[in-house]
């Protein structure tokens, strides 16, 4: 089949755009990440004198870095529509965020849609596969205090012990509020067959759009971060959630990410922007921690139920293009999240100005010394 001139132009445009976006991303990383590290090195005396202020500044810089990643997708036309409970209502409380995992773009999507949730991004902790430690963003996550977990039975028990120690050492000392994890333990396409076989063997529901979650990390987080006394109140629909005065983990936010036609966005697409503008849909349900059972067997059942509900949500979405209404609602309400282009340009400009500043400083000292 012959390629028309118009098709050739289209392919050429997409390739040129992808090349330019890749060059911008590389330049963005080369100035932003070293600047983040160097600012925090210079601020080490403040860390000794006033640790709270140091981690506040680090959190702001961390949020700006995640906003840069969000901007790559935002400017490619990859936007987010949110459904379900309004998580802004609990943005100042401690919460555990449970997310389904389809592709690397899930993380980018969360980096985008949480930008307008108050202080959440700068005070959050991520649980991610240890392989991310060796990516360009690994040094940032290490400094911020995220936890890299190794998958597999051989490492499971040791990793859970290390997770508990990590939470005890860093979570409260760095004033973290939200902790994000993917309980499925891997991408949908990689785990679906194994999960379905396990479900069949144990007389559990057959899941197509989701896989059965693993209990370990969820249980450790709840045991480590939940205070003995909780005063959470149920959240749902149009209910107003009052600010909790107690300490400890207060909420579990069940987050379901859905892509049109079930075709997830990966990190390559997010960076290169060769896919047509796409709206990703994110659904939230908020549960008070006091309603989450502590015993392993009961907790397993509770967690399985949440993911079975995710399956139902995704099935409804793929059939209708929308999530179903919350209990008590007659019509589902969606919210289109937005980012300020002016704000994104300002952050990007600051990154490149910072990179230029550090380059000039190193050049000055180099000439003074040599």
Buried (B, 14 or more C-beta within 10 A) or exposed (E): EEEEEEEEEEEEEBEEBBEEBBEBBEEBBBBBBBBBBBBBEEBEEBBEEEEEEBBBBBBEBBBBBBBBBBBBBBBBEBBBBBBBBBBBBBBBBBBBBBBBBBBBBBBBBBBBBBBBBBBBBBBBBBBBBBEBBEEEBBBBBEBBBBBBBEBEEEEBEEBBEBBBEBBEEBBEEBBBBBBBBBBBBBBBEEBBEEBBEEBEEEEBBEBEBBBBBBBBBBBBBBEBBBEEEBBBEEBBBEBEBEEBEBEBBBBBBBBBBBBBEEEBBBBBBBBBBBBEEBBBBBBBBBBBBBEBEEEEEEBBEBBBEBBBBBBBBBBBBBEEEBBBBBEEEEEBBBEEBEBEEEEBEEBBEBBBEBBEEBEEEEEEEEEEEE
